[in-house]
């Protein structure tokens, strides 16, 4: 997601924080807009990282069926 930056004490904590943040953004986009639209996937080559920063691809499944639960 363009502009997403997560900092945490450990890599696992940063990944979990990013997943929670993205879940909220996706939920808001799909439920609060008349015409929902999600941003395009960033290409790893387009990311500018500072020393010590790391980029990872995170994927998720979105189930739009009625009755789906975690």
Secondary structure, DSSP 8 states (H G I E B T S, - for coil): -TT-----SSHHHHHHHHHHHHHHHHHHHHHH-SS--------GGG----TT------------STT---
